[in-house]
């Protein structure tokens, strides 16, 4: 029993990262995808947050949807996408903590900054949507701000995955070069 406890204690960060990855996958499968169905279209973009956009792309995105779909998109941005950012940040952070053995906590910064940028971009998208629903117009300033936040978020996500990949490479290198016991 003590041996099992010590083994678990030595690997708890790994189990935490694996568990959070399972939560992430389940959240996408059981919550995010089904709840985004109310504004999803068969053709065209189904989210502004997945690419850099300009005024034409935003107008096309909003024009392609009816009022109910836009309201659903608004609710999605206000709750479910916020939770997604938290879940993905915690999952990625747990992998960084595991891979770098709690020694390089500053490496969590891109993950947290990406989450904050995602939340900020959602807020700007909600402002664009509100303006569009009230007047039919979209502020080019808001579009530029939202697109800039989105670019920053994508850079932080890329940096997060680069950090995780580096951690995996370092662990594999240490495993491969570890002297064999005979």
ChimeraX attribute file (.defattr): number of C-alpha atoms within 10 A of each C-alpha:
attribute: neighborCount
match mode: 1-to-1
recipient: residues
	/A:1	6
	/A:2	7
	/A:3	8
	/A:4	9
	/A:5	10
	/A:6	11
	/A:7	11
	/A:8	13
	/A:9	12
	/A:10	11
	/A:11	12
	/A:12	13
	/A:13	19
	/A:14	18
	/A:15	16
	/A:16	15
	/A:17	21
	/A:18	15
	/A:19	14
	/A:20	20
	/A:21	19
	/A:22	13
	/A:23	15
	/A:24	20
	/A:25	15
	/A:26	12
	/A:27	17
	/A:28	15
	/A:29	12
	/A:30	11
	/A:31	13
	/A:32	17
	/A:33	12
	/A:34	11
	/A:35	17
	/A:36	19
	/A:37	13
	/A:38	15
	/A:39	20
	/A:40	18
	/A:41	13
	/A:42	6
	/A:43	7
	/A:44	11
	/A:45	16
	/A:46	15
	/A:47	13
	/A:48	18
	/A:49	21
	/A:50	12
	/A:51	12
	/A:52	16
	/A:53	17
	/A:54	15
	/A:55	16
	/A:56	12
	/A:57	15
	/A:58	21
	/A:59	17
	/A:60	12
	/A:61	17
	/A:62	20
	/A:63	13
	/A:64	15
	/A:65	15
	/A:66	10
	/A:67	12
	/A:68	11
	/A:69	18
	/A:70	21
	/A:71	17
	/A:72	17
	/A:73	26
	/A:74	19
	/A:75	15
	/A:76	19
	/A:77	21
	/A:78	15
	/A:79	11
	/A:80	17
	/A:81	19
	/A:82	17
	/A:83	17
	/A:84	19
	/A:85	19
	/A:86	19
	/A:87	20
	/A:88	21
	/A:89	23
	/A:90	20
	/A:91	22
	/A:92	24
	/A:93	23
	/A:94	23
	/A:95	25
	/A:96	29
	/A:97	21
	/A:98	20
	/A:99	23
	/A:100	19
	/A:101	13
	/A:102	13
	/A:103	11
	/A:104	11
	/A:105	12
	/A:106	9
	/A:107	18
	/A:108	19
	/A:109	14
	/A:110	22
	/A:111	27
	/A:112	22
	/A:113	16
	/A:114	25
	/A:115	24
	/A:116	18
	/A:117	22
	/A:118	25
	/A:119	22
	/A:120	18
	/A:121	26
	/A:122	24
	/A:123	16
	/A:124	19
	/A:125	23
	/A:126	19
	/A:127	18
	/A:128	23
	/A:129	23
	/A:130	17
	/A:131	15
	/A:132	18
	/A:133	15
	/A:134	10
	/A:135	9
	/A:136	12
	/A:137	13
	/A:138	21
	/A:139	14
	/A:140	14
	/A:141	11
	/A:142	19
	/A:143	24
	/A:144	16
	/A:145	16
	/A:146	28
	/A:147	22
	/A:148	16
	/A:149	23
	/A:150	25
	/A:151	21
	/A:152	18
	/A:153	26
	/A:154	19
	/A:155	14
	/A:156	20
	/A:157	21
	/A:158	15
	/A:159	17
	/A:160	23
	/A:161	16
	/A:162	12
	/A:163	21
	/A:164	21
	/A:165	14
	/A:166	15
	/A:167	19
	/A:168	16
	/A:169	13
	/A:170	14
	/A:171	14
	/A:172	12
	/A:173	11
	/A:174	11
	/A:175	11
	/A:176	10
	/A:177	9
	/A:178	9
	/A:179	8
	/A:180	7
	/A:181	4
	/A:182	3
